[in-house]
């Protein structure tokens, strides 16, 4: 084992060190206010994040999973409805569909982007299909414009899972503003990461936003009057205040991620796969593919470099979904789950750390094969 300090996947202390004074001032402001839920900080955060995203309506909530559940519920989806989505994502995406009583229908992904394949969506639509839930995985937008056209032709709702794509854009439009609803997570490791849990839903219409507000607050818009069965899913004032601080720096954070990715890409001599023009990647993860994934992971650990597998088991293979009928083969998702490995990437990462990661990867392949044995996935905008 190397004696040098381990390079983590995310170092939140290094990330936040330059803004500690701002964060402390924001926290003190909340403590001095005596207001901890649904106050001025939440209102201001919703307004400011809406301006950044250029979203018509923004409704904060307790976490990213709730954002998905609230969006699906506000859209009126439930038992008997099918929601087409990807099997290559975190469990919460499909979990939320099941939680509101609908059925997830998995279709395969593109090997170049890890995102849902628009062509496969077309083949999965039935009379029970009511929505498509698109995930912008690892910070790279899916081919949302093609999916948007398909949804319009077939009168389907389009919901975006933007948990990993805050600040990513398609031809200048931010993810989360292209579909009918957009769902964000502020889990600490996200591009706009909080200091606990937090979430947000964007909506195209005021009526949908109002329904989201009612649902997040126990189905109530007037105190002690409840018009539907809702949820307890409110963003607290402390999280909102701290997120307001980080929102002011988000463009810089995403630029840092891009610079780290550019350094990795210039150092690693893999088969570089370029994405369609117009997609701005914000590199929530920097992920490569190799048939020697497990060996590479062990080598990196020995060199003091963290790495992570997102995700080792596609959702359709999860035990809870074993009885769910499969309408298509999901070969690409299964193959990538066996080949993908993510490298450390976070704001505040030192140049020496980036170089050490890149050298450790390069050394592994130079010692084991003569030809490049990995793909670097995702374009640098």
C-alpha positions as a printed NumPy array, in Angstrom:
array([[  0.   ,   0.   ,   0.   ],
       [  1.27 ,   3.445,  -0.888],
       [  2.273,   5.688,   2.051],
       [  0.946,   8.864,   0.395],
       [ -2.462,  10.212,   1.52 ],
       [ -5.467,   8.608,  -0.161],
       [ -7.108,  10.763,  -2.818],
       [-10.853,  10.608,  -2.088],
       [-13.666,  10.577,  -4.619],
       [-14.92 ,  13.835,  -3.062],
       [-13.224,  16.04 ,  -0.48 ],
       [-15.885,  18.392,   0.87 ],
       [-13.427,  20.111,   3.225],
       [-11.159,  21.119,   0.34 ],
       [-14.232,  22.117,  -1.676],
       [-15.656,  24.412,   1.004],
       [-12.477,  25.861,   2.509],
       [-12.455,  29.031,   0.341],
       [-16.055,  29.907,   1.299],
       [-16.03 ,  29.059,   5.012],
       [-16.6  ,  32.68 ,   6.036],
       [-19.614,  33.004,   3.746],
       [-21.061,  29.742,   5.004],
       [-20.659,  30.706,   8.654],
       [-22.325,  34.068,   8.069],
       [-25.273,  32.355,   6.368],
       [-25.612,  29.813,   9.175],
       [-25.477,  32.536,  11.812],
       [-28.123,  34.51 ,   9.944],
       [-30.506,  31.556,  10.195],
       [-29.746,  30.934,  13.868],
       [-30.334,  34.601,  14.663],
       [-33.628,  34.62 ,  12.767],
       [-35.301,  31.94 ,  14.875],
       [-37.057,  30.687,  11.722],
       [-36.078,  27.197,  10.541],
       [-38.732,  26.098,   8.019],
       [-40.365,  27.744,   5.002],
       [-38.992,  31.214,   5.685],
       [-37.146,  33.925,   3.798],
       [-34.118,  31.761,   3.011],
       [-36.219,  29.132,   1.222],
       [-38.114,  31.801,  -0.719],
       [-34.886,  33.525,  -1.739],
       [-33.2  ,  30.272,  -2.706],
       [-36.12 ,  29.222,  -4.914],
       [-36.007,  32.588,  -6.652],
       [-32.238,  32.602,  -7.12 ],
       [-32.006,  29.021,  -8.357],
       [-34.881,  29.732, -10.745],
       [-32.972,  32.685, -12.171],
       [-29.824,  30.601, -12.605],
       [-31.658,  27.781, -14.366],
       [-34.012,  30.143, -16.214],
       [-36.834,  27.956, -14.955],
       [-40.435,  29.159, -14.978],
       [-41.312,  27.69 , -11.562],
       [-39.173,  26.227,  -8.757],
       [-40.387,  24.347,  -5.688],
       [-37.886,  23.155,  -3.092],
       [-38.31 ,  19.968,  -1.062],
       [-36.54 ,  17.751,   1.448],
       [-34.381,  15.612,  -0.872],
       [-33.862,  14.426,  -4.432],
       [-35.95 ,  11.283,  -4.045],
       [-38.869,  13.362,  -2.814],
       [-38.379,  15.654,  -5.811],
       [-39.044,  12.677,  -8.08 ],
       [-42.01 ,  11.451,  -6.036],
       [-43.551,  14.926,  -5.876],
       [-43.108,  15.443,  -9.624],
       [-44.691,  12.105, -10.5  ],
       [-47.523,  12.701,  -8.042],
       [-48.189,  16.254,  -9.224],
       [-48.361,  14.929, -12.786],
       [-51.219,  12.672, -11.707],
       [-49.43 ,   9.387, -12.346],
       [-50.425,   6.295, -10.398],
       [-51.541,   2.657, -10.543],
       [-51.936,   1.3  , -14.061],
       [-49.571,   3.866, -15.581],
       [-46.208,   3.023, -17.112],
       [-43.162,   5.285, -16.928],
       [-40.301,   4.616, -19.329],
       [-36.869,   5.133, -17.812],
       [-33.285,   3.898, -17.762],
       [-31.98 ,   0.86 , -15.856],
       [-28.558,   2.503, -15.464],
       [-29.032,   5.035, -12.686],
       [-29.337,   5.232,  -8.924],
       [-32.175,   3.189,  -7.435],
       [-34.226,   6.266,  -6.448],
       [-35.255,   6.92 , -10.058],
       [-37.28 ,   3.718, -10.371],
       [-38.082,   3.54 ,  -6.668],
       [-40.007,   6.796,  -7.006],
       [-42.073,   5.431,  -9.878],
       [-43.077,   2.4  ,  -7.809],
       [-43.703,   4.526,  -4.736],
       [-46.551,   6.392,  -6.481],
       [-48.029,   3.114,  -7.734],
       [-46.889,   3.273, -11.361],
       [-44.729,   0.719, -13.188],
       [-41.195,   1.45 , -14.429],
       [-40.447,   0.219, -17.934],
       [-36.722,  -0.042, -18.538],
       [-35.139,   0.579, -21.936],
       [-31.471,   0.31 , -22.812],
       [-28.832,   3.016, -22.88 ],
       [-26.295,   4.342, -25.363],
       [-22.794,   2.897, -24.896],
       [-21.194,   6.272, -25.648],
       [-23.124,   8.36 , -23.122],
       [-24.591,   5.913, -20.569],
       [-27.879,   7.782, -21.079],
       [-31.223,   6.374, -22.223],
       [-31.416,   5.569, -25.939],
       [-34.179,   7.598, -27.659],
       [-34.617,   4.931, -30.336],
       [-35.353,   2.272, -27.729],
       [-37.943,   4.516, -26.067],
       [-40.087,   4.451, -29.186],
       [-40.269,   0.656, -29.105],
       [-41.365,   0.567, -25.458],
       [-44.419,   2.834, -25.689],
       [-47.787,   1.158, -25.037],
       [-51.301,   2.422, -24.378],
       [-50.408,   2.481, -20.665],
       [-47.334,   4.69 , -21.122],
       [-47.907,   8.079, -19.537],
       [-44.43 ,   9.537, -19.094],
       [-40.73 ,   9.271, -19.906],
       [-38.341,   9.83 , -16.992],
       [-34.957,  10.831, -18.419],
       [-31.774,  10.786, -16.341],
       [-28.871,  13.073, -17.272],
       [-26.262,  10.704, -15.908],
       [-22.873,  11.752, -14.53 ],
       [-23.451,  15.381, -15.612],
       [-23.933,  14.711, -19.337],
       [-27.338,  15.641, -20.773],
       [-29.285,  12.907, -22.515],
       [-30.479,  13.445, -26.088],
       [-33.401,  15.292, -24.602],
       [-34.495,  17.166, -27.729],
       [-35.181,  13.942, -29.621],
       [-37.02 ,  12.56 , -26.61 ],
       [-38.961,  15.811, -26.263],
       [-40.221,  15.55 , -29.844],
       [-41.247,  11.941, -29.295],
       [-43.137,  12.853, -26.121],
       [-44.958,  15.648, -27.911],
       [-45.951,  13.331, -30.766],
       [-47.257,  10.685, -28.369],
       [-48.744,  13.069, -25.764],
       [-46.424,  11.838, -23.017],
       [-45.137,  13.758, -20.027],
       [-41.386,  14.353, -19.997],
       [-39.742,  14.396, -16.574],
       [-36.022,  15.057, -16.113],
       [-33.935,  13.521, -13.323],
       [-31.217,  16.158, -12.952],
       [-29.713,  14.906,  -9.694],
       [-26.267,  14.788, -11.334],
       [-26.57 ,  17.558, -13.914],
       [-27.008,  20.892, -12.134],
       [-25.657,  23.501, -14.562],
       [-25.474,  21.192, -17.589],
       [-27.174,  22.506, -20.696],
       [-28.415,  21.619, -24.163],
       [-27.88 ,  24.378, -26.723],
       [-27.815,  26.911, -23.927],
       [-30.89 ,  25.648, -22.058],
       [-30.31 ,  24.15 , -18.638],
       [-31.302,  20.593, -17.852],
       [-34.471,  20.662, -15.808],
       [-36.114,  23.244, -18.062],
       [-36.623,  21.127, -21.185],
       [-39.238,  18.71 , -19.878],
       [-42.537,  19.293, -18.105],
       [-40.846,  18.788, -14.732],
       [-37.232,  18.668, -13.58 ],
       [-35.975,  17.011, -10.389],
       [-32.8  ,  17.998,  -8.557],
       [-30.884,  16.635,  -5.578],
       [-28.641,  18.669,  -3.275],
       [-27.008,  15.657,  -1.627],
       [-23.548,  16.795,  -0.397],
       [-21.577,  15.239,  -3.277],
       [-23.729,  16.725,  -6.063],
       [-22.517,  19.599,  -8.245],
       [-24.648,  21.911,  -6.113],
       [-24.224,  19.939,  -2.925],
       [-25.717,  20.948,   0.395],
       [-24.837,  20.048,   3.957],
       [-27.375,  17.276,   4.363],
       [-30.356,  16.449,   2.173],
       [-32.273,  18.799,  -0.079],
       [-34.149,  18.778,  -3.371],
       [-36.003,  20.894,  -5.904],
       [-38.574,  20.489,  -8.67 ],
       [-38.867,  22.814, -11.652],
       [-42.195,  23.09 , -13.444],
       [-43.327,  24.61 , -16.726],
       [-46.675,  25.814, -15.419],
       [-47.828,  27.758, -12.391],
       [-50.643,  25.278, -11.783],
       [-48.197,  22.364, -11.606],
       [-45.958,  24.332,  -9.24 ],
       [-48.911,  25.084,  -6.971],
       [-49.779,  21.395,  -6.871],
       [-46.178,  20.623,  -5.903],
       [-46.356,  23.144,  -3.062],
       [-49.551,  21.579,  -1.758],
       [-48.138,  18.06 ,  -1.978],
       [-44.881,  18.896,  -0.169],
       [-46.855,  20.294,   2.779],
       [-49.207,  17.451,   3.768],
       [-51.649,  18.255,   0.957],
       [-52.407,  21.636,   2.497],
       [-52.375,  25.207,   1.231],
       [-54.376,  26.604,   4.172],
       [-53.22 ,  25.611,   7.665],
       [-55.171,  22.651,   9.073],
       [-57.103,  22.194,   5.832],
       [-55.968,  19.251,   3.689],
       [-57.278,  18.777,   0.173],
       [-55.266,  15.656,  -0.657],
       [-52.85 ,  13.155,   0.864],
       [-49.46 ,  14.796,   0.561],
       [-45.988,  14.496,   2.041],
       [-43.829,  16.166,   4.657],
       [-41.079,  17.332,   2.327],
       [-39.873,  20.839,   3.052],
       [-36.384,  22.252,   2.575],
       [-35.196,  23.75 ,   5.857],
       [-33.925,  27.301,   6.245],
       [-30.36 ,  26.273,   7.116],
       [-29.958,  24.192,   3.969],
       [-31.483,  26.957,   1.858],
       [-29.139,  29.578,   3.306],
       [-26.04 ,  27.452,   2.763],
       [-27.141,  26.464,  -0.737],
       [-27.592,  30.148,  -1.589],
       [-23.901,  30.627,  -0.805],
       [-22.802,  27.713,  -2.982],
       [-25.148,  28.736,  -5.795],
       [-23.129,  31.954,  -6.153],
       [-20.072,  29.803,  -6.922],
       [-21.653,  27.006,  -8.971],
       [-20.406,  28.242, -12.352],
       [-16.848,  28.274, -11.004],
       [-17.271,  24.814,  -9.463],
       [-18.462,  23.359, -12.754],
       [-15.564,  25.005, -14.577],
       [-13.181,  23.366, -12.113],
       [-14.742,  19.998, -12.887],
       [-14.302,  20.599, -16.613],
       [-10.638,  21.504, -16.165],
       [-10.   ,  18.331, -14.177],
       [-11.766,  16.306, -16.866],
       [ -9.698,  18.033, -19.56 ],
       [ -6.522,  17.11 , -17.697],
       [ -7.624,  13.475, -17.422],
       [ -8.552,  13.356, -21.084],
       [ -5.248,  14.845, -22.24 ],
       [ -3.271,  12.457, -20.045],
       [ -5.106,   9.229, -20.8  ],
       [ -4.649,   7.802, -24.269],
       [ -7.963,   6.014, -24.553],
       [-10.472,   5.787, -27.391],
       [-12.009,   9.232, -26.938],
       [-15.734,   9.19 , -27.75 ],
       [-17.172,  12.573, -28.674],
       [-20.772,  13.486, -27.896],
       [-23.221,  15.393, -30.106],
       [-22.621,  19.134, -30.349],
       [-24.513,  21.452, -28.041],
       [-24.293,  19.335, -24.886],
       [-22.52 ,  20.928, -21.929],
       [-21.11 ,  18.269, -19.617],
       [-20.61 ,  19.297, -15.961],
       [-18.758,  16.135, -14.899],
       [-20.5  ,  15.049, -11.756],
       [-18.416,  11.952, -12.452],
       [-15.507,  11.254, -14.779],
       [-16.079,   7.678, -15.908],
       [-14.087,   5.354, -18.124],
       [-14.801,   1.856, -19.407],
       [-12.434,  -1.1  , -19.422],
       [-12.648,  -4.876, -19.445],
       [-10.045,  -4.79 , -16.659],
       [-12.167,  -2.67 , -14.337],
       [-11.658,  -4.697, -11.146],
       [ -7.92 ,  -5.006, -11.692],
       [ -7.642,  -1.265, -12.342],
       [ -9.668,  -0.483,  -9.216],
       [ -7.342,  -2.648,  -7.102],
       [ -4.28 ,  -1.026,  -8.685],
       [ -5.578,   2.469,  -7.95 ],
       [ -6.32 ,   1.579,  -4.326],
       [ -2.744,   0.31 ,  -3.984],
       [ -1.543,   3.669,  -5.317],
       [ -3.644,   5.616,  -2.838],
       [ -6.317,   6.607,  -5.35 ],
       [-10.019,   6.138,  -4.678],
       [-12.378,   4.997,  -7.417],
       [-16.025,   3.964,  -7.519],
       [-18.353,   1.808,  -9.594],
       [-21.542,   3.622, -10.557],
       [-23.468,   1.328, -10.92 ],
       [-22.522,  -2.344, -10.417],
       [-26.047,  -3.727, -10.875],
       [-28.568,  -2.267, -13.358],
       [-32.014,  -1.682, -11.89 ],
       [-33.736,  -4.457, -13.843],
       [-31.433,  -6.973, -12.113],
       [-32.167,  -5.684,  -8.612],
       [-33.953,  -8.286,  -6.44 ],
       [-36.963,  -6.031,  -5.912],
       [-37.605,  -5.906,  -9.667],
       [-37.036,  -9.596, -10.399],
       [-40.72 , -10.161, -11.238],
       [-41.08 ,  -7.048, -13.377],
       [-41.774,  -8.003, -17.012],
       [-38.961,  -7.007, -19.373],
       [-40.056,  -5.784, -22.809],
       [-36.544,  -5.381, -24.25 ],
       [-33.066,  -6.771, -23.782],
       [-30.865,  -4.424, -21.78 ],
       [-27.52 ,  -5.679, -22.998],
       [-25.665,  -2.347, -23.073],
       [-26.578,  -1.467, -19.488],
       [-25.477,  -4.9  , -18.31 ],
       [-22.162,  -4.653, -20.157],
       [-21.346,  -1.151, -18.945],
       [-22.151,  -2.133, -15.364],
       [-19.277,  -4.63 , -15.683],
       [-16.858,  -2.154, -17.297],
       [-17.343,   1.315, -15.803],
       [-15.115,   3.001, -13.233],
       [-15.306,   6.585, -11.971],
       [-12.242,   8.581, -10.932],
       [-11.964,  11.308,  -8.264],
       [-13.291,  14.697,  -9.378],
       [-14.357,  17.596,  -7.189],
       [-13.883,  21.361,  -6.839],
       [-10.776,  22.103,  -4.805],
       [ -8.92 ,  19.071,  -6.15 ],
       [ -5.219,  19.931,  -6.389],
       [ -3.314,  19.706,  -9.658],
       [ -0.871,  17.25 ,  -8.071],
       [ -3.796,  14.998,  -7.116],
       [ -5.222,  15.105, -10.645],
       [ -1.829,  14.272, -12.121],
       [ -1.354,  11.423,  -9.677],
       [ -4.708,   9.892, -10.603],
       [ -3.982,  10.18 , -14.323],
       [ -0.491,   8.694, -13.945],
       [ -1.796,   5.791, -11.865],
       [ -4.32 ,   4.918, -14.577],
       [ -1.781,   5.309, -17.38 ],
       [  0.794,   3.192, -15.554],
       [ -1.705,   0.372, -15.103],
       [ -2.464,   0.122, -18.816],
       [  1.136,   0.561, -19.916],
       [  2.065,  -2.422, -17.749],
       [ -0.792,  -4.704, -18.764],
       [ -1.569,  -4.085, -22.445],
       [  0.06 ,  -2.653, -25.52 ],
       [ -3.051,  -0.974, -26.929],
       [ -5.422,   1.41 , -25.109],
       [ -8.064,  -0.626, -23.307],
       [-10.467,   2.002, -22.113],
       [-12.95 ,   4.6  , -23.354],
       [-13.261,   8.097, -21.963],
       [-16.951,   8.839, -22.046],
       [-18.414,  12.287, -22.562],
       [-17.451,  15.392, -24.481],
       [-15.744,  18.425, -23.015],
       [-17.71 ,  21.531, -23.933]])
